Amino acid sequence: MSESASLVPAQAERVSRPLAGTEPVLSISDLSIVYRTPAGDARAVDNVSLDLNAGEVVGLVGESGSGKSTLAYGATRLLRAPALITGGAVRYHGRRMQAPVDILELSTDQLSSLRWREIAIVFQSAMNALNPVLSVRDQMTDVIRAHLRLPRHEATEKAGTLLDLVGIPRSRLRSYPHELSGGMRQRVMIAMALATDPEVVIMDEPTTALDVVVQREILGQILELKDTLGFAILFITHDLSLLLELADRIAVMYAGQLMEVATSAEIQREPAHPYTKRLLRSFPSLRGPRKDLTGIPGTPPDLLSPPPGCPFHDRCTEATDACTRIDVRLDRVASSADPAHLTACPFVLPDLADLADSAERPGSAEPAPVSSRAGTGGLPAAAVVTSQPSNQELKP
């Protein structure tokens, strides 16, 4: 990449852009990341592609160890050894950019210009993310002065304005982290992330260890700030029920690979991958008859020697021998009304039980009549799988 295409802000006012029909503000393409160990390479992220549009909230969900944080930190080049990016591209094109850039090709100086100014991060566990020996004012003004080059008094005034935005009194600028509650520390982290008016904010489990009341307040505040300031959010969590209310689209990740990508409404109404279905069944419904919650038996695979085919087949109740021979990649679910609904499972489709269960979940949209769906006799049509072996070859 030439220096002329580096991070030079374009002279333009903020404009709102639609979610569809524009180039993604952040586009991750075939990103692969390994952790190099004496026993071999652990494939933490395996050919993952994911787009984030301007003003959009994309949720990234999966069990602990599925590669969610590694994907986000790898995309911003925040990983340290023994992590190693082995392939792919991460393309960023914000409103202040004259031209798109590949983050994986940037120099150290260019990365410093991009981080926080264009892409900010709310790190996991606000209890430990703040420096315990610096006041809130010192930590916030350090970010502001480093990227906006403001005089100290202007940086302090901006820090106070940011605290106003997240509902914290300005007097708390003099406080140290140990003098704040968990919810206040989390709000300070969010304020710091917004200090330089970024285009993308990555939130890595920002409500971990907070009680449900404070969690609800902070999530509502995040959405309000997103609508006011116009940034896009990549929200990482292991709580799928939270994303059903928060996210525009949801990407389900397992063993370093994407299993399903769809709008939150589609995920709730017509989950197409067995792993997504099991995640949905792991939290209670607010309405309807009582049900026994079912976990997912077994454990994720060893990433040093992942199994052939689908990585979930050892834990999947619907798996067959054919699942060990498929080439795992996302393809369109033909039974879905959304052409962007993708699944990595070519065999299992949304079924009537899932459609019935979706009506009992909070915020569920009314499912379309089964007879109106693609297929014969009112049943879902088979998923379109053009890049994998034919279904005849892999017939379960």
C-alpha positions as CSV (number, residue, x, y, z in Angstrom):
1,M,0.0,0.0,0.0
2,S,1.4,3.4,-0.9
3,E,1.9,6.2,1.6
4,S,-0.5,8.4,-0.4
5,A,-3.3,6.0,0.5
6,S,-2.5,6.2,4.2
7,L,-4.7,7.5,7.0
8,V,-5.2,11.0,5.8
9,P,-8.5,12.5,6.9
10,A,-10.7,13.7,4.1
11,Q,-12.1,17.2,4.6
12,A,-15.8,16.3,4.9
13,E,-18.6,16.7,7.3
14,R,-20.2,13.7,9.0
15,V,-22.9,12.2,6.7
16,S,-25.2,9.5,7.6
17,R,-25.0,6.4,5.4
18,P,-27.6,3.7,4.9
19,L,-26.8,0.2,6.2
20,A,-27.3,-1.4,2.8
21,G,-26.0,-0.5,-0.6
22,T,-22.7,1.0,0.5
23,E,-19.2,-0.3,1.0
24,P,-18.7,-1.8,4.5
25,V,-16.8,0.5,6.9
26,L,-14.9,-2.6,8.1
27,S,-14.6,-5.8,6.0
28,I,-12.8,-8.9,7.3
29,S,-11.9,-11.3,4.5
30,D,-10.7,-14.9,4.9
31,L,-8.8,-13.9,8.1
32,S,-6.8,-16.8,9.7
33,I,-5.0,-16.6,13.0
34,V,-3.0,-19.3,14.8
35,Y,-1.3,-19.5,18.2
36,R,2.1,-21.0,17.6
37,T,3.0,-23.6,20.3
38,P,5.7,-26.3,20.6
39,A,3.0,-28.9,19.8
40,G,2.0,-27.1,16.6
41,D,-0.3,-24.3,15.5
42,A,-3.7,-23.9,17.2
43,R,-6.1,-22.5,14.6
44,A,-8.0,-19.9,16.6
45,V,-9.5,-18.2,13.6
46,D,-10.0,-20.1,10.4
47,N,-10.8,-18.2,7.2
48,V,-13.4,-15.9,8.7
49,S,-15.1,-13.2,6.6
50,L,-17.4,-10.6,8.2
51,D,-18.6,-7.2,7.1
52,L,-19.7,-4.2,9.4
53,N,-21.7,-1.5,7.7
54,A,-21.8,2.1,8.9
55,G,-24.2,2.7,11.8
56,E,-24.8,-1.1,12.2
57,V,-24.6,-3.3,15.3
58,V,-23.1,-6.7,14.5
59,G,-23.1,-9.3,17.3
60,L,-20.4,-11.9,17.5
61,V,-21.5,-14.8,19.7
62,G,-20.1,-18.2,20.8
63,E,-18.8,-20.2,23.7
64,S,-15.6,-19.2,25.5
65,G,-12.7,-20.1,23.4
66,S,-14.5,-19.9,20.1
67,G,-12.2,-17.2,18.7
68,K,-14.4,-14.1,19.1
69,S,-11.9,-11.8,20.9
70,T,-9.0,-13.2,18.8
71,L,-10.9,-12.2,15.6
72,A,-11.5,-8.7,16.9
73,Y,-7.9,-8.1,18.2
74,G,-6.4,-9.7,15.1
75,A,-8.4,-7.4,12.9
76,T,-7.0,-4.4,14.7
77,R,-3.5,-6.0,15.0
78,L,-3.5,-5.9,18.8
79,L,-2.4,-9.5,19.2
80,R,1.0,-10.4,20.6
81,A,3.1,-13.5,20.1
82,P,2.5,-16.4,20.0
83,A,-0.5,-15.3,18.0
84,L,0.2,-15.0,14.3
85,I,-2.0,-13.8,11.4
86,T,-1.4,-16.3,8.6
87,G,-3.8,-15.0,5.9
88,G,-6.6,-12.7,4.9
89,A,-7.3,-9.0,4.7
90,V,-9.0,-6.4,6.9
91,R,-10.3,-3.5,4.9
92,Y,-11.3,-0.2,6.6
93,H,-13.1,2.7,4.9
94,G,-14.4,5.3,7.2
95,R,-16.0,8.7,6.5
96,R,-12.7,10.5,7.1
97,M,-10.7,8.3,4.8
98,Q,-9.7,9.4,1.3
99,A,-9.3,5.7,0.3
100,P,-9.8,2.3,1.8
101,V,-6.8,0.7,3.6
102,D,-5.8,-2.8,4.5
103,I,-5.1,-2.7,8.2
104,L,-2.8,-5.7,8.0
105,E,-0.5,-3.8,5.7
106,L,-0.2,-0.6,7.7
107,S,3.0,0.6,9.2
108,T,3.3,1.2,13.0
109,D,2.8,4.9,12.6
110,Q,-0.3,4.4,10.4
111,L,-1.7,2.0,13.0
112,S,-1.3,4.6,15.7
113,S,-3.3,7.0,13.6
114,L,-6.0,4.5,13.0
115,R,-6.5,3.1,16.5
116,W,-8.9,5.0,18.7
117,R,-9.2,7.8,16.0
118,E,-11.0,5.5,13.6
119,I,-11.5,2.2,15.5
120,A,-11.9,2.2,19.2
121,I,-12.2,-0.7,21.7
122,V,-14.1,-1.2,24.9
123,F,-12.0,-3.9,26.5
124,Q,-13.3,-6.9,28.4
125,S,-13.5,-6.5,32.2
126,A,-13.7,-2.8,33.0
127,M,-12.7,-3.7,36.6
128,N,-9.1,-4.2,35.3
129,A,-8.9,-2.2,32.1
130,L,-8.4,1.2,33.8
131,N,-5.0,2.1,35.2
132,P,-5.3,2.0,39.0
133,V,-2.8,4.7,39.7
134,L,-4.1,7.4,37.3
135,S,-7.2,9.5,37.7
136,V,-10.1,9.3,35.3
137,R,-9.1,12.8,34.0
138,D,-5.5,11.8,33.3
139,Q,-6.5,8.6,31.5
140,M,-9.2,10.3,29.3
141,T,-7.1,13.4,28.5
142,D,-4.2,11.2,27.6
143,V,-6.3,9.6,24.8
144,I,-7.7,13.0,23.7
145,R,-4.4,14.8,23.5
146,A,-2.6,11.9,21.8
147,H,-5.1,11.8,18.9
148,L,-6.7,15.2,18.7
149,R,-3.7,17.4,19.8
150,L,-5.8,19.6,22.0
151,P,-4.5,21.9,24.7
152,R,-4.8,20.5,28.2
153,H,-7.7,22.7,29.3
154,E,-9.7,21.8,26.1
155,A,-9.0,18.1,26.6
156,T,-10.2,18.4,30.2
157,E,-13.4,20.1,29.0
158,K,-14.0,17.4,26.3
159,A,-13.5,14.7,29.0
160,G,-16.2,16.4,31.1
161,T,-18.5,16.5,28.1
162,L,-17.9,12.8,27.5
163,L,-18.8,11.9,31.1
164,D,-22.0,13.9,30.6
165,L,-22.8,11.7,27.6
166,V,-22.5,8.5,29.7
167,G,-24.3,9.9,32.7
168,I,-21.4,10.4,35.1
169,P,-20.9,13.7,37.1
170,R,-18.0,15.7,36.0
171,S,-16.7,15.8,39.5
172,R,-15.7,12.1,39.0
173,L,-12.8,13.3,36.7
174,R,-10.8,13.6,39.9
175,S,-11.6,10.0,41.0
176,Y,-9.4,6.9,40.7
177,P,-10.8,3.6,39.4
178,H,-11.1,2.1,42.9
179,E,-13.4,4.9,43.9
180,L,-15.9,4.0,41.1
181,S,-18.5,1.2,41.0
182,G,-18.3,-1.4,38.3
183,G,-21.0,0.3,36.2
184,M,-19.3,3.6,36.4
185,R,-16.0,2.1,35.4
186,Q,-17.7,0.6,32.4
187,R,-19.2,3.9,31.5
188,V,-15.8,5.6,31.7
189,M,-14.4,2.9,29.3
190,I,-17.2,3.7,26.9
191,A,-16.6,7.4,27.2
192,M,-12.9,6.9,26.5
193,A,-13.7,4.8,23.4
194,L,-15.9,7.7,22.1
195,A,-13.3,10.4,22.9
196,T,-12.1,10.8,19.3
197,D,-15.4,10.3,17.4
198,P,-14.5,6.9,16.0
199,E,-16.3,5.3,13.1
200,V,-16.2,1.8,14.6
201,V,-16.4,0.7,18.2
202,I,-15.5,-2.8,19.2
203,M,-17.1,-3.9,22.5
204,D,-15.6,-7.0,24.0
205,E,-18.2,-8.3,26.5
206,P,-18.6,-4.8,28.0
207,T,-21.2,-5.8,30.6
208,T,-19.4,-8.8,32.1
209,A,-19.6,-9.0,35.9
210,L,-22.4,-6.3,36.0
211,D,-25.8,-7.0,37.5
212,V,-28.7,-7.2,35.2
213,V,-30.1,-3.7,36.1
214,V,-26.9,-1.9,35.4
215,Q,-26.3,-4.1,32.3
216,R,-29.7,-3.0,30.9
217,E,-28.9,0.7,31.6
218,I,-25.6,0.5,29.9
219,L,-26.9,-1.3,26.8
220,G,-29.6,1.2,26.4
221,Q,-27.1,4.0,26.7
222,I,-24.8,2.3,24.1
223,L,-27.7,2.2,21.6
224,E,-28.6,5.8,22.3
225,L,-25.1,7.0,21.8
226,K,-24.8,4.9,18.6
227,D,-27.9,6.6,17.1
228,T,-26.7,10.0,18.2
229,L,-23.1,9.8,17.1
230,G,-23.5,7.4,14.1
231,F,-20.7,4.9,14.8
232,A,-20.9,1.1,14.0
233,I,-20.5,-1.5,16.7
234,L,-19.0,-5.0,16.7
235,F,-20.4,-6.4,19.9
236,I,-18.7,-9.6,21.3
237,T,-20.5,-11.7,23.9
238,H,-21.3,-15.3,24.8
239,D,-24.9,-14.3,25.6
240,L,-27.1,-14.8,22.5
241,S,-30.3,-13.7,24.3
242,L,-28.7,-10.2,24.8
243,L,-27.9,-9.9,21.1
244,L,-31.4,-10.8,20.0
245,E,-32.4,-7.4,21.4
246,L,-29.3,-5.4,20.7
247,A,-27.9,-6.4,17.3
248,D,-29.0,-5.8,13.7
249,R,-27.1,-8.9,12.6
250,I,-25.6,-11.8,14.5
251,A,-22.6,-14.0,13.6
252,V,-22.4,-17.3,15.4
253,M,-18.8,-18.5,15.9
254,Y,-17.5,-21.9,16.9
255,A,-14.0,-23.4,17.0
256,G,-12.6,-20.5,15.1
257,Q,-15.2,-20.6,12.3
258,L,-18.5,-18.9,11.5
259,M,-21.4,-21.3,11.8
260,E,-24.3,-18.9,10.9
261,V,-24.8,-15.2,9.9
262,A,-28.2,-13.6,9.8
263,T,-30.3,-10.7,11.1
264,S,-31.3,-11.1,14.8
265,A,-34.9,-11.7,13.7
266,E,-33.9,-14.5,11.4
267,I,-31.7,-16.1,14.1
268,Q,-34.5,-15.9,16.6
269,R,-37.2,-17.1,14.2
270,E,-35.4,-19.6,11.9
271,P,-32.1,-20.7,13.2
272,A,-30.5,-22.9,10.6
273,H,-27.4,-24.4,12.3
274,P,-27.7,-27.0,15.0
275,Y,-25.2,-25.0,17.2
276,T,-27.3,-21.9,16.9
277,K,-30.4,-23.9,17.9
278,R,-28.7,-25.3,21.0
279,L,-27.6,-21.8,22.0
280,L,-31.1,-20.6,21.7
281,R,-32.4,-23.4,23.9
282,S,-29.9,-22.7,26.6
283,F,-31.8,-19.7,28.1
284,P,-35.4,-19.6,29.4
285,S,-38.4,-18.0,27.7
286,L,-40.3,-15.3,29.5
287,R,-43.6,-16.6,28.2
288,G,-45.1,-20.0,27.5
289,P,-44.9,-23.3,29.4
290,R,-42.0,-24.2,31.6
291,K,-39.2,-26.2,29.8
292,D,-36.1,-27.9,31.0
293,L,-33.1,-26.0,29.7
294,T,-30.7,-28.1,27.7
295,G,-27.0,-27.5,27.5
296,I,-24.6,-28.6,24.8
297,P,-22.9,-31.9,25.8
298,G,-19.2,-32.4,25.3
299,T,-16.5,-29.8,24.8
300,P,-15.2,-27.7,21.9
301,P,-12.6,-29.5,19.7
302,D,-8.8,-29.3,20.2
303,L,-7.7,-26.6,17.8
304,L,-4.2,-28.1,17.6
305,S,-5.8,-31.1,15.7
306,P,-9.3,-30.1,14.7
307,P,-11.6,-32.9,13.5
308,P,-12.3,-33.2,9.8
309,G,-15.5,-31.7,8.3
310,C,-17.8,-29.8,10.6
311,P,-16.1,-29.0,14.0
312,F,-19.4,-29.3,15.8
313,H,-20.3,-32.8,14.6
314,D,-19.0,-34.6,17.8
315,R,-21.5,-32.6,19.9
316,C,-24.4,-32.4,17.4
317,T,-27.4,-34.6,17.9
318,E,-28.2,-34.5,14.2
319,A,-24.8,-35.4,12.8
320,T,-24.1,-38.2,10.4
321,D,-20.9,-39.6,8.8
322,A,-21.4,-37.1,6.0
323,C,-20.7,-34.3,8.4
324,T,-17.1,-35.4,8.7
325,R,-16.5,-34.9,4.9
326,I,-18.0,-31.5,4.2
327,D,-16.0,-28.4,3.4
328,V,-17.2,-26.0,6.1
329,R,-18.2,-22.7,4.5
330,L,-21.2,-20.3,4.6
331,D,-23.9,-20.7,2.0
332,R,-27.4,-19.3,1.6
333,V,-30.4,-20.8,3.4
334,A,-32.9,-21.0,0.6
335,S,-35.9,-21.4,3.0
336,S,-35.1,-18.0,4.5
337,A,-36.8,-14.9,3.2
338,D,-33.4,-13.1,3.8
339,P,-30.9,-13.8,1.0
340,A,-28.1,-12.8,3.4
341,H,-29.0,-15.6,5.9
342,L,-26.0,-17.9,5.7
343,T,-25.3,-21.2,7.4
344,A,-22.3,-23.6,7.4
345,C,-24.5,-26.7,7.7
346,P,-25.9,-28.0,4.4
347,F,-28.1,-30.7,5.9
348,V,-30.1,-29.3,8.8
349,L,-32.8,-26.7,8.1
350,P,-35.2,-24.6,10.2
351,D,-37.9,-26.9,11.5
352,L,-41.5,-26.6,12.7
353,A,-40.4,-27.0,16.4
354,D,-38.1,-24.0,16.1
355,L,-40.8,-21.9,14.4
356,A,-43.2,-22.7,17.3
357,D,-40.6,-22.1,20.0
358,S,-39.8,-18.7,18.5
359,A,-43.3,-17.4,19.2
360,E,-42.6,-17.9,22.9
361,R,-39.3,-15.9,23.0
362,P,-39.4,-12.2,24.1
363,G,-39.6,-9.8,21.2
364,S,-40.2,-12.5,18.7
365,A,-41.8,-11.4,15.4
366,E,-44.7,-13.5,14.2
367,P,-43.4,-16.2,11.9
368,A,-44.6,-16.4,8.4
369,P,-47.0,-19.3,7.7
370,V,-45.1,-22.5,6.9
371,S,-47.0,-22.9,3.6
372,S,-45.6,-19.6,2.3
373,R,-42.0,-20.7,2.7
374,A,-39.9,-22.0,-0.2
375,G,-40.2,-25.7,-0.8
376,T,-42.7,-28.4,-1.6
377,G,-45.8,-29.2,0.5
378,G,-45.1,-26.3,2.9
379,L,-41.7,-27.7,4.1
380,P,-38.5,-25.7,4.0
381,A,-36.5,-26.0,0.8
382,A,-32.9,-27.4,1.0
383,A,-30.1,-25.0,1.6
384,V,-28.3,-23.8,-1.5
385,V,-24.8,-25.4,-1.3
386,T,-23.0,-24.7,-4.5
387,S,-19.4,-24.7,-3.2
388,Q,-19.5,-28.0,-1.4
389,P,-19.8,-31.6,-2.6
390,S,-23.3,-32.4,-3.8
391,N,-25.9,-33.6,-1.4
392,Q,-26.1,-36.9,-3.2
393,E,-22.4,-37.5,-2.5
394,L,-22.9,-36.5,1.2
395,K,-26.4,-37.8,1.8
396,P,-26.7,-38.6,5.5
